[in-house]
Amino acid sequence: MIPIRLLIFLAFLCPSLVIADCKNYQATKQPLFGELHLHTQYSLDAATLDTRNTPFDAYRFAKGEKVGLPPFIDTLNDPNTDGTLPPVAGVAQHPYCLPPHRCEFMATRTIQFPQGRALDFAAVTDHAEFLGEGNICFFEGGKACQADTDCPAGSGQVCALLDGNRCVPRGWASEVCLLSRQQFSRIRGGEAQIVFTAYVTNPFPARNPFCNLEGANGQETCEFQAKNVWQRIQNAAAEANEPCQFTALVGYEYTGMPSTGVCTGMGTSPPDGAACFDTADCSKGQTCAKDPNGGASNLHRNIIFRSDQVPALPISYMEVPTGCGAGADCQGYTGSENPHYTVPAGTYSTTRGVTIGSPAVMLYLLSQACNPPLNNCEFLSIPHNPNLSGGAMFLMPESVEEANIRGAFEPLVEIFQIKGGSECRFSAKAKNPMAWNTSDEICDFENMSAGKLGGAFLQDPNASNVLPNNYVRNALKMGIQYQQAQGVNPFQLGFVGATDNHNGTPGATDAVQYAKTGAHGDSSFAESGAALNERAFLGLETNGGGVTGVWAEENTRDSVFAALKRRETFATSSTRLTVRMFGGFDLPDNLCNGSDFAAQGYQKGVPMGGTLHGHTDSEAPRFAVAAMMDPGWPGHAGTPLQRIQIIKGWVDDRGETHEVVYDVAGEANNASVDLESCRPRSDAGHADLCAVWKDPAFNPAQGAFYYARVLENPSCRWNQYYCNARGVLCDDPYKANEDQPSYTPWEYQQCCSNAVPKTVQQRAWSSPIWYKP
C-alpha cells in the first residue's frame, strides 16, 4: 500500500497523475473498447434521415440498452395508444416509443448489442456547424400560444401561427426551414441536406440568413440555440458517465469540406498529391485544375475533451475554416478576419498563410478557449476519412509553428470507418500499381471508389482525384520527411477506428446487424435492394465501421483520455480482437513465453504510440507484438486469427520514402467460408498469436515507424448476410421466376455477381512506434 504522504507528494509534483480509483485498476493496463465518432438527432444530417435518438439514447445503447430506429410511425389512432408525447421547451428532445407501446412516434425497428458486447466508453460527436439551425428547423413540441408574449421568457422562441399556434425558435418559419421540413416529410432527407451542405463547402463559409433575424438580446440567433444544444450534449455525457464502469466523453465534430482542385502539369501522372484552390498553391509550372469528378474534400475532425470543463460553444468550420493556401482571396489568412476570434500576429506565416486543409488556426483558438478560467480543459482533435479528403488532409505544413500545433493537438487519426479504410490503397487494375505509393496488395481493403465526399464513383483506378495524401501510411512517411528537415513531426499519428454512425447507435459494427439496419437513418436499406447499390453513397461500398481500443489502467475519463493522448490505442475494422505492441533495444527474445509480457514491455521498451531514441551505433530494436481473437458471443463464434504483420516505413539519406511489410506470426492459409451458412470450412487459424521480431534491415541513421496489422481469417461480408437473409439462390436463376421469391431481380443480380465481394478479411492495426535517430 502506498503511504498517504507519498501520494500527496506525488500529487503535488504531478496533479494529473492517475490515482487508482477502481477495484479493477491494472498498472500494466487493460483493453477497453469504445466509439469516438457518432451522430444523433442533434446532427442536422441525421435529423433529415429521420433519426430520433439523442445523445441520451446513444449512451443508453452503448451501455447495452435497446433503442429504436426509423421509420417512425404515428399510432395515435390505435385503440391501444399510450398517449401523445409531451411537449418540451428550449431544446426539442425528440421522444419516441418502442413496440408494443403506441404513440405519436413509434419506432418500426429496434437494435441492441448482444449480451456482453456493450462498450466501455463513447463520445457523441454531433456536427457543431448546425447545432442551432437543426434545433430551429426541426423543433418539436412547444407551448401553446396566441402571441409571442406567451412563450417562455429568455427561450428565444416566438409564437408560430403556421402549426397550431405553438412556441418555436425564431427562424422556424423561414423559407429554408420550411423547405427542409417539406423535403423531410416527403422523402426523409435529400434537399434539406443539400441546402445546408452548400454552407460548409465554401472556403469562406457564412451562416444562413435566418440566423441573423433580429430579436431581443440576441436570444433568437443560431448561436444562442447552439449553446442550448451544446449544454444538452454535455448533460447527456455527465448523466451517462459512471467511473469504473462506463466513460462518457464530451465531444463534437468540426465539419469542414471545401471543394479543392488538384495541381497538375510538369508531367505528373498521377498528380503529386497537392490540393489547391488557386494556381498559386501549386509548384512552379503546375496549374490548379478543378476536379471534374466534383465533390468536397473531407477535412472533418472529431474533438474529444478530457473532462466536463469545455468551451461555452464549439469552434466550428463556420467560424474558423481550414487554411485556404496562397490564392489571392486568402493571402495571409490566419483567422483574425473573423470578428469572434483573434490570432496574434506572427503566430503563423503571413507570406503564404496557413496550408490548405490545415486545422492550425482552429486548434490554436480551441486551445485558447480552454485556458483559465476553465480548469482541466484539455482536448484532442482526430482527423477522419482522409481517404475522402481530395489529397488535402495531409499536406506539408507551411511553417514550423503550424507543424508544432498539429503535432501537439492531433496525436491520432481515424484509420477506418463506415466510409472506408484510410490505411493505404492498392489496385491490381491500376496501370501503375505504385500510384498510391504502395505495392502492398492487402491495402485493397474497403477502398471507396471516390476520393472526395459526394464525388463521382470511379471506374478508372488511375483517377486523379484519389491521391496519395488521402492515406495514413503515406502521411506517416511524410511526417518523418518533415521531421528530418525541420526537427518536428506534424503527422505522428496513432490509430483509432469508428463508425460515423448516424443512427445514434455507437459501436454497432456487427455485420449481421449492419445488413439489417444500416447506419444512416431511414435512407439506409429502407428500400429493398438499395443496400446493394454500389453507386449509392450509403450503399454497397460502405461497411459496418470500426472500433477503438485503448490500453488504460481503469475505465475513467482521465485514464481513457490519457491513453488516447499517448497513442496507446489500436483500431479494428469491426470486431473486438485485441493487439498490443512494444518496441525496445533490450526486449528479450522469449518475451512471448512468460506471463509478464506487458510488465517487461514497459520496463525494457516503449508501448505502441511511443518513440525509441537511438544513436548512430544503435543495434536493431526488437518489437514484441501479441494479439487475441474476438471471442464472439453465445451463438456467434469469433473468427480465428490468420497472421500478424509489421509494416515499416522510413526515409533514406536522400529524403525519399520507403515501406515494407513483414509477416512475423502465423501464416497465409487457405481458410475459406461457406457462403450459404457463413461458417468456416476448416479449423485453420489461431486463437492468439505472439512474436518478437528484429528489423533485419535496420539503419540507425534513418528515422522510421513500425506498426502491427493483425488479419483474421476470411468471414462473410455484411452484404452476404443480407443476401442470405433475403433467401437469394444464385445456383438456380430460374427459381426466381418459378417460385416468386421475396427478393427482387436487382437483388439477385447484385448478390450473384462475381464483381461483388462476398467475404472480407477483418483486421486490427496497432498505433505505430517511431524510431528517431
Secondary structure, 3 states (H helix, E strand, C coil): CCCHHHHHHHHHHCCCCCCCCCCCCCCCCEEEEEECCECCCCCHHHHCCCCCCCHHHHHHHHCCCCEEEEEEECCCCCCCCCCCCCCCCCCCCCCCECCCCCCCCEEEEEECCCCCCCCCEEEECCECCCHHHHHHHCCCCCCECCCHHHCCCCCCEEEECCCCCEEEECCCCCHHHHHHHHHHHHHCCCHHHHHHHCCCCCCCCCCCHHHHCCCHHHCCCHHHHHHHHHHHHHHHHHHHCECCCEEEEEEEEECCCCCCEEEECCCCCCCCCCEECCHHHCCCCCEEECCCCCCECCCCEEEEECCCCCCCCCCCCCCCCCCCCCCHHHCCCCCCCCCCCCCCCCCCCCCCCCCCCCCHHHHHHHHHHCCCCCCCCCEEEEECCHHHECCCCCCCCCCHHHHHHHHHHCCEEEEEECCEECCCCCCCCCCCHHHHCCCCHHHCCCCCCCCEECCCCCCCCCCCCCCHHHCHHHHHHHHHHHHHHHCCCCCCCEEEECCCECCCCCCCCCHHHHHHHCCCHHHCCCCCCHHHCCCCCCCCCCCCCCEEEEEECCCCHHHHHHHHHCCCEEEECCCCCEEEEEEECCCCCCHHHCCCHHHHHHHHCEECCCEEECCCCCCCCEEEEEEECCCEECCEECCCEEEEEEEEEEECCCCCEEEEEEEEEECCCCCCEECCCCEECCCCCECEEEEEEECCCCCCCCCEEEEEEEEECCEECHHHHHHHHHCCCCCCCCHHHHCCCCCCHHHHHHHCCCCCCCEECCEEEECCEEEEC
